[in-house]
Amino acid sequence: MTLVGAYFAQRFPISVFGPVVALIAGAALWSVESASGTAATRALALSALLVTQFRIWDDLRDRERDRRTHPERILTRASVGPFRAICAALSMVSAILCLASPPALAVLVATNAAFWFAYDVLRPQIPDTTWQFGVLPAKYPAFLCIAGPAIGVPSPGRLAMATLVAYLAAIAYEYWHHAPATAGVSR
């Protein structure tokens, strides 16, 4: 298995991220008033690209921290070049999928800029719990605000509801995933 393949096997389990991608795509489809015949495929592709890009980006940005707290992670000892290239390629393909929708492209650019700022400026200034349960889950509603307009015209009420549910679900998952295991329960 290649290093990149090993990374994906370790950090991108389909049992977790497959449902995440499907739920984001489904919520994006639900949020639009009318969608084209290719909307489901576009929503799935865009959701997969965004989730993957931001997962890699998060791991790249956490590399030094992970060397101390999770030394078993592949990216802690791997060359970052291939992963930066994959992240950049995913970002470009996402932008191409958003070209037909200026609102989707604008939110995509804004989301990338906001997370660049968050990683570089905000993260060192805030507690890990604020990052983990407040800032990091915000990417999922942003993905909906990209995918929705990329596939059709979103209903503002539906899009707002979908983004709220996505944000709360991401916080709940983070809590479940990182809460101390209770006796007899493993995660």
N, CA and C atoms as a LAMMPS dump frame, in Angstrom:
ITEM: TIMESTEP
0
ITEM: NUMBER OF ATOMS
561
ITEM: BOX BOUNDS ff ff ff
-5.0000000000000000e+02 5.0000000000000000e+02
-5.0000000000000000e+02 5.0000000000000000e+02
-5.0000000000000000e+02 5.0000000000000000e+02
ITEM: ATOMS id mol type element x y z
1 1 1 N 0.847 -1.182 0
2 1 2 C 0 0 0
3 1 3 C 0.892 1.244 0
4 2 1 N 0.541 2.222 -0.776
5 2 2 C 1.312 3.459 -0.815
6 2 3 C 1.1 4.245 0.473
7 3 1 N 1.957 5.214 0.69
8 3 2 C 1.828 6.069 1.864
9 3 3 C 0.508 6.821 1.845
10 4 1 N 0.131 7.319 0.685
11 4 2 C -1.136 8.042 0.56
12 4 3 C -2.307 7.095 0.827
13 5 1 N -2.229 5.892 0.287
14 5 2 C -3.277 4.901 0.535
15 5 3 C -3.381 4.549 2.005
16 6 1 N -2.236 4.393 2.653
17 6 2 C -2.221 4.091 4.085
18 6 3 C -2.824 5.244 4.885
19 7 1 N -2.523 6.476 4.462
20 7 2 C -3.099 7.645 5.134
21 7 3 C -4.619 7.594 5.047
22 8 1 N -5.137 7.38 3.841
23 8 2 C -6.591 7.355 3.674
24 8 3 C -7.229 6.213 4.454
25 9 1 N -6.569 5.072 4.501
26 9 2 C -7.102 3.949 5.275
27 9 3 C -7.163 4.297 6.764
28 10 1 N -6.156 5.014 7.233
29 10 2 C -6.091 5.358 8.655
30 10 3 C -6.988 6.534 9.016
31 11 1 N -6.98 7.589 8.219
32 11 2 C -7.602 8.852 8.607
33 11 3 C -8.909 9.174 7.892
34 12 1 N -9.292 8.34 6.961
35 12 2 C -10.506 8.632 6.194
36 12 3 C -11.342 7.355 6.064
37 13 1 N -11.714 6.734 7.197
38 13 2 C -12.476 5.485 7.108
39 13 3 C -13.838 5.72 6.453
40 14 1 N -14.152 4.896 5.488
41 14 2 C -15.399 5.046 4.744
42 14 3 C -16.61 4.886 5.653
43 15 1 N -16.463 4.103 6.722
44 15 2 C -17.587 3.907 7.65
45 15 3 C -17.981 5.2 8.362
46 16 1 N -17.051 6.133 8.486
47 16 2 C -17.341 7.436 9.096
48 16 3 C -17.607 8.476 8.02
49 17 1 N -16.706 8.583 7.061
50 17 2 C -16.79 9.681 6.113
51 17 3 C -17.751 9.428 4.953
52 18 1 N -18.035 8.174 4.661
53 18 2 C -19.06 7.889 3.644
54 18 3 C -20.407 8.476 4.036
55 19 1 N -20.896 8.195 5.247
56 19 2 C -22.151 8.808 5.674
57 19 3 C -22.087 10.335 5.762
58 20 1 N -20.941 10.875 6.16
59 20 2 C -20.809 12.335 6.229
60 20 3 C -21.004 12.941 4.84
61 21 1 N -20.314 12.379 3.85
62 21 2 C -20.438 12.873 2.471
63 21 3 C -21.873 12.723 1.983
64 22 1 N -22.468 11.561 2.222
65 22 2 C -23.843 11.314 1.774
66 22 3 C -24.829 12.268 2.45
67 23 1 N -24.637 12.523 3.731
68 23 2 C -25.548 13.424 4.442
69 23 3 C -25.408 14.869 3.972
70 24 1 N -24.188 15.303 3.727
71 24 2 C -23.998 16.664 3.214
72 24 3 C -24.639 16.79 1.832
73 25 1 N -24.393 15.81 0.977
74 25 2 C -24.985 15.844 -0.367
75 25 3 C -26.514 15.799 -0.29
76 26 1 N -27.043 14.923 0.559
77 26 2 C -28.494 14.825 0.716
78 26 3 C -29.101 16.103 1.26
79 27 1 N -28.44 16.714 2.239
80 27 2 C -28.939 17.972 2.787
81 27 3 C -28.873 19.088 1.75
82 28 1 N -27.828 19.09 0.935
83 28 2 C -27.735 20.09 -0.133
84 28 3 C -28.87 19.903 -1.131
85 29 1 N -29.147 18.661 -1.5
86 29 2 C -30.261 18.385 -2.417
87 29 3 C -31.59 18.809 -1.808
88 30 1 N -31.781 18.521 -0.535
89 30 2 C -33.015 18.886 0.153
90 30 3 C -33.181 20.402 0.223
91 31 1 N -32.07 21.131 0.299
92 31 2 C -32.133 22.584 0.48
93 31 3 C -32.525 23.35 -0.78
94 32 1 N -32.378 22.74 -1.953
95 32 2 C -32.65 23.481 -3.182
96 32 3 C -34.113 23.343 -3.597
97 33 1 N -34.628 24.403 -4.209
98 33 2 C -36.015 24.412 -4.661
99 33 3 C -36.204 23.513 -5.869
100 34 1 N -35.266 23.559 -6.771
101 34 2 C -35.296 22.644 -7.918
102 34 3 C -33.857 22.392 -8.332
103 35 1 N -33.62 21.168 -8.767
104 35 2 C -32.257 20.797 -9.126
105 35 3 C -32.262 20.111 -10.481
106 36 1 N -31.141 20.183 -11.155
107 36 2 C -31.005 19.535 -12.454
108 36 3 C -30.877 18.031 -12.27
109 37 1 N -30.903 17.315 -13.366
110 37 2 C -30.783 15.862 -13.322
111 37 3 C -29.438 15.381 -12.829
112 38 1 N -28.426 16.214 -12.94
113 38 2 C -27.087 15.825 -12.479
114 38 3 C -26.785 16.35 -11.076
115 39 1 N -27.784 16.919 -10.429
116 39 2 C -27.563 17.552 -9.125
117 39 3 C -27.051 16.571 -8.084
118 40 1 N -27.588 15.373 -8.041
119 40 2 C -27.164 14.409 -7.025
120 40 3 C -25.692 14.041 -7.21
121 41 1 N -25.3 13.816 -8.448
122 41 2 C -23.908 13.475 -8.726
123 41 3 C -22.995 14.636 -8.374
124 42 1 N -23.393 15.842 -8.749
125 42 2 C -22.582 17.032 -8.443
126 42 3 C -22.504 17.252 -6.936
127 43 1 N -23.623 17.056 -6.237
128 43 2 C -23.636 17.243 -4.783
129 43 3 C -22.718 16.223 -4.101
130 44 1 N -22.783 14.978 -4.532
131 44 2 C -21.912 13.943 -3.956
132 44 3 C -20.441 14.239 -4.239
133 45 1 N -20.148 14.605 -5.473
134 45 2 C -18.756 14.884 -5.84
135 45 3 C -18.211 16.07 -5.052
136 46 1 N -18.973 17.138 -4.995
137 46 2 C -18.518 18.333 -4.292
138 46 3 C -18.376 18.06 -2.794
139 47 1 N -19.318 17.34 -2.229
140 47 2 C -19.239 16.999 -0.803
141 47 3 C -18 16.15 -0.521
142 48 1 N -17.739 15.163 -1.357
143 48 2 C -16.563 14.307 -1.169
144 48 3 C -15.272 15.116 -1.301
145 49 1 N -15.219 15.987 -2.289
146 49 2 C -14.019 16.807 -2.479
147 49 3 C -13.763 17.7 -1.273
148 50 1 N -14.805 18.362 -0.792
149 50 2 C -14.647 19.293 0.324
150 50 3 C -14.283 18.572 1.624
151 51 1 N -14.982 17.49 1.917
152 51 2 C -14.69 16.746 3.137
153 51 3 C -13.252 16.23 3.103
154 52 1 N -12.843 15.704 1.971
155 52 2 C -11.484 15.165 1.851
156 52 3 C -10.444 16.274 1.95
157 53 1 N -10.644 17.357 1.231
158 53 2 C -9.703 18.48 1.273
159 53 3 C -9.522 18.983 2.698
160 54 1 N -10.63 19.206 3.388
161 54 2 C -10.524 19.785 4.719
162 54 3 C -9.996 18.792 5.745
163 55 1 N -10.223 17.507 5.538
164 55 2 C -9.639 16.492 6.428
165 55 3 C -8.112 16.491 6.284
166 56 1 N -7.644 16.494 5.049
167 56 2 C -6.195 16.532 4.817
168 56 3 C -5.61 17.826 5.359
169 57 1 N -6.279 18.934 5.064
170 57 2 C -5.793 20.232 5.522
171 57 3 C -5.688 20.264 7.047
172 58 1 N -6.7 19.749 7.731
173 58 2 C -6.671 19.718 9.185
174 58 3 C -5.5 18.868 9.69
175 59 1 N -5.291 17.719 9.068
176 59 2 C -4.176 16.864 9.48
177 59 3 C -2.819 17.514 9.191
178 60 1 N -2.722 18.221 8.079
179 60 2 C -1.479 18.936 7.78
180 60 3 C -1.207 20.018 8.83
181 61 1 N -2.245 20.739 9.186
182 61 2 C -2.088 21.833 10.145
183 61 3 C -1.835 21.323 11.565
184 62 1 N -2.304 20.103 11.865
185 62 2 C -2.115 19.521 13.193
186 62 3 C -0.885 18.629 13.289
187 63 1 N -0.081 18.611 12.271
188 63 2 C 1.036 17.666 12.196
189 63 3 C 1.969 17.75 13.406
190 64 1 N 2.387 18.937 13.77
191 64 2 C 3.308 19.086 14.903
192 64 3 C 2.635 18.683 16.208
193 65 1 N 1.41 19.066 16.383
194 65 2 C 0.661 18.697 17.591
195 65 3 C 0.467 17.182 17.639
196 66 1 N 0.14 16.595 16.49
197 66 2 C -0.081 15.148 16.418
198 66 3 C 1.199 14.355 16.68
199 67 1 N 2.347 14.932 16.396
200 67 2 C 3.613 14.243 16.697
201 67 3 C 3.727 13.973 18.2
202 68 1 N 3.156 14.861 18.999
203 68 2 C 3.189 14.683 20.456
204 68 3 C 2.018 13.838 20.954
205 69 1 N 0.844 14.082 20.404
206 69 2 C -0.358 13.444 20.953
207 69 3 C -0.8 12.19 20.204
208 70 1 N -0.467 12.074 18.93
209 70 2 C -0.853 10.915 18.11
210 70 3 C 0.297 10.504 17.19
211 71 1 N 1.416 10.077 17.755
212 71 2 C 2.577 9.756 16.919
213 71 3 C 2.337 8.589 15.962
214 72 1 N 1.295 7.827 16.169
215 72 2 C 0.994 6.695 15.285
216 72 3 C 0.39 7.139 13.951
217 73 1 N -0.028 8.367 13.86
218 73 2 C -0.625 8.85 12.609
219 73 3 C 0.426 8.967 11.523
220 74 1 N 0.072 8.527 10.352
221 74 2 C 1.006 8.452 9.227
222 74 3 C 1.575 9.81 8.861
223 75 1 N 0.762 10.833 8.875
224 75 2 C 1.226 12.146 8.436
225 75 3 C 2.265 12.753 9.383
226 76 1 N 2.364 12.24 10.601
227 76 2 C 3.37 12.77 11.535
228 76 3 C 4.781 12.446 11.102
229 77 1 N 4.938 11.416 10.262
230 77 2 C 6.283 11.011 9.84
231 77 3 C 6.455 10.986 8.324
232 78 1 N 5.442 11.395 7.61
233 78 2 C 5.482 11.365 6.15
234 78 3 C 5.876 12.725 5.587
235 79 1 N 6.357 12.707 4.367
236 79 2 C 6.606 13.953 3.644
237 79 3 C 5.256 14.603 3.338
238 80 1 N 5.165 15.903 3.563
239 80 2 C 3.883 16.572 3.378
240 80 3 C 3.615 16.961 1.924
241 81 1 N 4.628 16.922 1.077
242 81 2 C 4.469 17.343 -0.321
243 81 3 C 3.305 16.703 -1.047
244 82 1 N 3.205 15.38 -1.066
245 82 2 C 2.089 14.75 -1.778
246 82 3 C 0.726 15.151 -1.206
247 83 1 N 0.654 15.345 0.095
248 83 2 C -0.615 15.678 0.723
249 83 3 C -1.01 17.135 0.441
250 84 1 N -0.031 18.005 0.399
251 84 2 C -0.32 19.394 0.004
252 84 3 C -0.79 19.444 -1.453
253 85 1 N -0.171 18.643 -2.298
254 85 2 C -0.585 18.6 -3.714
255 85 3 C -2.005 18.062 -3.851
256 86 1 N -2.326 17.029 -3.108
257 86 2 C -3.688 16.479 -3.152
258 86 3 C -4.684 17.521 -2.662
259 87 1 N -4.353 18.187 -1.573
260 87 2 C -5.235 19.219 -1.017
261 87 3 C -5.466 20.341 -2.035
262 88 1 N -4.412 20.788 -2.683
263 88 2 C -4.533 21.839 -3.693
264 88 3 C -5.36 21.366 -4.886
265 89 1 N -5.132 20.141 -5.325
266 89 2 C -5.902 19.597 -6.457
267 89 3 C -7.379 19.484 -6.109
268 90 1 N -7.682 19.024 -4.916
269 90 2 C -9.084 18.92 -4.487
270 90 3 C -9.74 20.291 -4.462
271 91 1 N -9.006 21.279 -3.984
272 91 2 C -9.521 22.643 -3.939
273 91 3 C -9.809 23.18 -5.351
274 92 1 N -8.906 22.904 -6.275
275 92 2 C -9.106 23.366 -7.657
276 92 3 C -10.296 22.677 -8.319
277 93 1 N -10.439 21.388 -8.106
278 93 2 C -11.564 20.668 -8.704
279 93 3 C -12.878 21.167 -8.099
280 94 1 N -12.888 21.439 -6.807
281 94 2 C -14.082 22.015 -6.176
282 94 3 C -14.438 23.356 -6.82
283 95 1 N -13.426 24.178 -7.043
284 95 2 C -13.669 25.476 -7.675
285 95 3 C -14.225 25.302 -9.084
286 96 1 N -13.716 24.34 -9.827
287 96 2 C -14.225 24.073 -11.178
288 96 3 C -15.696 23.676 -11.114
289 97 1 N -16.056 22.848 -10.134
290 97 2 C -17.461 22.442 -10.002
291 97 3 C -18.369 23.6 -9.595
292 98 1 N -17.781 24.649 -9.037
293 98 2 C -18.566 25.814 -8.607
294 98 3 C -18.57 26.956 -9.622
295 99 1 N -17.834 26.822 -10.716
296 99 2 C -17.707 27.932 -11.668
297 99 3 C -19.04 28.408 -12.224
298 100 1 N -19.986 27.512 -12.413
299 100 2 C -21.281 27.897 -12.982
300 100 3 C -22.163 28.638 -11.981
301 101 1 N -21.76 28.668 -10.722
302 101 2 C -22.55 29.322 -9.681
303 101 3 C -21.69 30.315 -8.912
304 102 1 N -21.764 31.597 -9.27
305 102 2 C -20.97 32.595 -8.54
306 102 3 C -21.188 32.573 -7.022
307 103 1 N -22.438 32.375 -6.537
308 103 2 C -22.582 32.308 -5.069
309 103 3 C -21.82 31.127 -4.455
310 104 1 N -21.868 29.961 -5.086
311 104 2 C -21.147 28.801 -4.567
312 104 3 C -19.646 29.054 -4.599
313 105 1 N -19.152 29.629 -5.679
314 105 2 C -17.724 29.915 -5.794
315 105 3 C -17.296 30.937 -4.74
316 106 1 N -18.124 31.948 -4.506
317 106 2 C -17.803 32.959 -3.492
318 106 3 C -17.733 32.335 -2.102
319 107 1 N -18.671 31.456 -1.777
320 107 2 C -18.649 30.812 -0.463
321 107 3 C -17.457 29.863 -0.357
322 108 1 N -17.128 29.189 -1.436
323 108 2 C -15.95 28.309 -1.434
324 108 3 C -14.682 29.11 -1.137
325 109 1 N -14.507 30.221 -1.832
326 109 2 C -13.33 31.07 -1.605
327 109 3 C -13.341 31.61 -0.178
328 110 1 N -14.505 32.063 0.285
329 110 2 C -14.613 32.611 1.639
330 110 3 C -14.329 31.536 2.694
331 111 1 N -14.804 30.327 2.465
332 111 2 C -14.573 29.242 3.42
333 111 3 C -13.092 28.902 3.496
334 112 1 N -12.446 28.804 2.344
335 112 2 C -11.002 28.538 2.344
336 112 3 C -10.242 29.662 3.039
337 113 1 N -10.599 30.898 2.761
338 113 2 C -9.922 32.033 3.394
339 113 3 C -10.186 32.05 4.9
340 114 1 N -11.42 31.786 5.291
341 114 2 C -11.765 31.801 6.713
342 114 3 C -11.007 30.717 7.472
343 115 1 N -10.893 29.534 6.875
344 115 2 C -10.17 28.477 7.573
345 115 3 C -8.662 28.703 7.538
346 116 1 N -8.173 29.337 6.503
347 116 2 C -6.754 29.7 6.497
348 116 3 C -6.473 30.635 7.681
349 117 1 N -7.323 31.646 7.814
350 117 2 C -7.215 32.586 8.945
351 117 3 C -7.373 31.851 10.274
352 118 1 N -8.355 30.977 10.354
353 118 2 C -8.619 30.257 11.602
354 118 3 C -7.418 29.411 12.015
355 119 1 N -6.827 28.715 11.055
356 119 2 C -5.663 27.889 11.386
357 119 3 C -4.457 28.741 11.775
358 120 1 N -4.205 29.805 11.03
359 120 2 C -3.001 30.597 11.264
360 120 3 C -3.109 31.568 12.432
361 121 1 N -4.263 32.186 12.598
362 121 2 C -4.393 33.255 13.581
363 121 3 C -5.229 32.834 14.792
364 122 1 N -6.367 32.265 14.548
365 122 2 C -7.308 31.978 15.627
366 122 3 C -6.889 30.793 16.491
367 123 1 N -6.516 29.697 15.848
368 123 2 C -6.244 28.468 16.606
369 123 3 C -5.197 28.646 17.704
370 124 1 N -4.092 29.315 17.44
371 124 2 C -3.107 29.466 18.533
372 124 3 C -3.616 30.319 19.703
373 125 1 N -4.697 31.056 19.475
374 125 2 C -5.195 31.985 20.493
375 125 3 C -6.341 31.433 21.338
376 126 1 N -6.92 30.306 20.929
377 126 2 C -8.105 29.8 21.628
378 126 3 C -7.842 28.416 22.21
379 127 1 N -8.618 28.049 23.219
380 127 2 C -8.454 26.698 23.782
381 127 3 C -8.827 25.616 22.759
382 128 1 N -8.222 24.446 22.937
383 128 2 C -8.509 23.327 22.035
384 128 3 C -9.994 22.986 22.001
385 129 1 N -10.659 23.067 23.143
386 129 2 C -12.09 22.726 23.158
387 129 3 C -12.915 23.713 22.339
388 130 1 N -12.555 24.975 22.365
389 130 2 C -13.26 25.963 21.54
390 130 3 C -13.036 25.663 20.067
391 131 1 N -11.812 25.301 19.725
392 131 2 C -11.506 24.938 18.344
393 131 3 C -12.308 23.708 17.932
394 132 1 N -12.228 22.684 18.755
395 132 2 C -12.815 21.387 18.423
396 132 3 C -14.338 21.427 18.384
397 133 1 N -14.962 22.133 19.307
398 133 2 C -16.424 22.111 19.403
399 133 3 C -17.093 23.375 18.882
400 134 1 N -16.302 24.368 18.495
401 134 2 C -16.893 25.608 17.998
402 134 3 C -16.488 25.942 16.577
403 135 1 N -15.176 25.989 16.337
404 135 2 C -14.679 26.436 15.04
405 135 3 C -14.659 25.311 14.005
406 136 1 N -14.02 24.211 14.33
407 136 2 C -13.847 23.126 13.358
408 136 3 C -15.17 22.598 12.788
409 137 1 N -16.219 22.42 13.588
410 137 2 C -17.487 21.933 13.018
411 137 3 C -18.158 22.915 12.055
412 138 1 N -17.717 24.174 12.047
413 138 2 C -18.323 25.173 11.164
414 138 3 C -18.082 24.886 9.685
415 139 1 N -17.125 24.013 9.393
416 139 2 C -16.87 23.71 7.986
417 139 3 C -18.053 22.973 7.351
418 140 1 N -18.766 22.178 8.119
419 140 2 C -19.849 21.388 7.54
420 140 3 C -21.029 22.251 7.067
421 141 1 N -21.477 23.225 7.854
422 141 2 C -22.494 24.131 7.302
423 141 3 C -21.979 24.902 6.081
424 142 1 N -20.695 25.243 6.115
425 142 2 C -20.119 25.939 4.962
426 142 3 C -20.179 25.06 3.717
427 143 1 N -19.912 23.767 3.877
428 143 2 C -19.991 22.849 2.737
429 143 3 C -21.394 22.859 2.132
430 144 1 N -22.405 22.933 2.987
431 144 2 C -23.784 22.994 2.489
432 144 3 C -24.046 24.307 1.743
433 145 1 N -23.455 25.385 2.241
434 145 2 C -23.626 26.69 1.582
435 145 3 C -22.851 26.775 0.274
436 146 1 N -21.962 25.831 0.04
437 146 2 C -21.272 25.717 -1.244
438 146 3 C -22.045 24.776 -2.152
439 147 1 N -22.354 23.588 -1.652
440 147 2 C -22.998 22.562 -2.479
441 147 3 C -24.417 22.951 -2.89
442 148 1 N -25.177 23.557 -1.996
443 148 2 C -26.545 23.951 -2.338
444 148 3 C -26.603 24.849 -3.567
445 149 1 N -25.959 26.012 -3.522
446 149 2 C -25.971 26.894 -4.694
447 149 3 C -25.28 26.3 -5.928
448 150 1 N -24.364 25.362 -5.718
449 150 2 C -23.675 24.747 -6.856
450 150 3 C -24.604 23.824 -7.643
451 151 1 N -25.669 23.333 -7.007
452 151 2 C -26.564 22.384 -7.688
453 151 3 C -27.928 22.952 -8.012
454 152 1 N -28.246 24.124 -7.492
455 152 2 C -29.561 24.706 -7.752
456 152 3 C -29.743 25.997 -6.971
457 153 1 N -31.004 26.394 -6.816
458 153 2 C -31.323 27.601 -6.066
459 153 3 C -31.841 27.168 -4.697
460 154 1 N -31.054 27.412 -3.646
461 154 2 C -31.484 26.966 -2.321
462 154 3 C -32.661 27.779 -1.784
463 155 1 N -33.523 27.108 -1.066
464 155 2 C -34.557 27.776 -0.286
465 155 3 C -33.857 28.298 0.96
466 156 1 N -33.919 29.599 1.231
467 156 2 C -33.194 30.13 2.39
468 156 3 C -33.542 29.424 3.705
469 157 1 N -34.817 29.142 3.917
470 157 2 C -35.225 28.469 5.147
471 157 3 C -34.681 27.061 5.242
472 158 1 N -34.76 26.327 4.166
473 158 2 C -34.241 24.951 4.172
474 158 3 C -32.723 24.93 4.332
475 159 1 N -32.053 25.836 3.634
476 159 2 C -30.594 25.876 3.748
477 159 3 C -30.185 26.239 5.175
478 160 1 N -30.886 27.198 5.776
479 160 2 C -30.58 27.575 7.163
480 160 3 C -30.807 26.393 8.101
481 161 1 N -31.895 25.674 7.917
482 161 2 C -32.183 24.532 8.769
483 161 3 C -31.126 23.437 8.585
484 162 1 N -30.772 23.18 7.334
485 162 2 C -29.769 22.144 7.047
486 162 3 C -28.413 22.511 7.639
487 163 1 N -28.032 23.781 7.552
488 163 2 C -26.734 24.189 8.098
489 163 3 C -26.726 24.085 9.619
490 164 1 N -27.828 24.441 10.253
491 164 2 C -27.908 24.33 11.714
492 164 3 C -27.798 22.867 12.152
493 165 1 N -28.532 21.998 11.477
494 165 2 C -28.473 20.574 11.807
495 165 3 C -27.064 20.028 11.565
496 166 1 N -26.437 20.422 10.466
497 166 2 C -25.074 19.956 10.172
498 166 3 C -24.1 20.396 11.254
499 167 1 N -24.208 21.633 11.686
500 167 2 C -23.309 22.154 12.717
501 167 3 C -23.507 21.403 14.04
502 168 1 N -24.755 21.248 14.441
503 168 2 C -25.039 20.552 15.698
504 168 3 C -24.628 19.079 15.631
505 169 1 N -24.847 18.446 14.483
506 169 2 C -24.443 17.043 14.322
507 169 3 C -22.926 16.908 14.386
508 170 1 N -22.197 17.842 13.796
509 170 2 C -20.734 17.8 13.845
510 170 3 C -20.23 17.981 15.273
511 171 1 N -20.85 18.876 16.024
512 171 2 C -20.469 19.064 17.43
513 171 3 C -20.765 17.79 18.223
514 172 1 N -21.938 17.205 17.991
515 172 2 C -22.304 15.968 18.7
516 172 3 C -21.325 14.849 18.375
517 173 1 N -20.941 14.736 17.106
518 173 2 C -19.971 13.704 16.735
519 173 3 C -18.634 13.95 17.417
520 174 1 N -18.17 15.182 17.404
521 174 2 C -16.893 15.497 18.051
522 174 3 C -16.947 15.149 19.532
523 175 1 N -18.062 15.464 20.174
524 175 2 C -18.185 15.138 21.588
525 175 3 C -18.172 13.623 21.789
526 176 1 N -18.949 12.909 21.007
527 176 2 C -19.005 11.448 21.123
528 176 3 C -17.629 10.838 20.857
529 177 1 N -16.968 11.336 19.836
530 177 2 C -15.681 10.78 19.426
531 177 3 C -14.568 11.065 20.441
532 178 1 N -14.634 12.212 21.104
533 178 2 C -13.549 12.622 21.986
534 178 3 C -13.886 12.58 23.463
535 179 1 N -15.12 12.261 23.811
536 179 2 C -15.477 12.176 25.226
537 179 3 C -14.774 10.972 25.845
538 180 1 N -14.439 11.086 27.102
539 180 2 C -13.799 9.936 27.75
540 180 3 C -14.705 8.711 27.691
541 181 1 N -14.126 7.589 27.354
542 181 2 C -14.898 6.351 27.277
543 181 3 C -15.344 5.96 28.677
544 182 1 N -16.575 5.533 28.779
545 182 2 C -17.079 5.062 30.062
546 182 3 C -16.799 3.593 30.193
547 183 1 N -16.895 3.085 31.362
548 183 2 C -16.577 1.677 31.618
549 183 3 C -17.4 0.778 30.716
550 184 1 N -16.714 -0.104 30.02
551 184 2 C -17.401 -1.086 29.186
552 184 3 C -17.794 -0.58 27.809
553 185 1 N -17.555 0.692 27.523
554 185 2 C -17.927 1.257 26.231
555 185 3 C -16.646 1.692 25.537
556 186 1 N -16.429 1.186 24.346
557 186 2 C -15.225 1.59 23.619
558 186 3 C -15.6 2.384 22.384
559 187 1 N -14.691 3.262 21.986
560 187 2 C -14.95 4.095 20.807
561 187 3 C -13.83 3.884 19.853
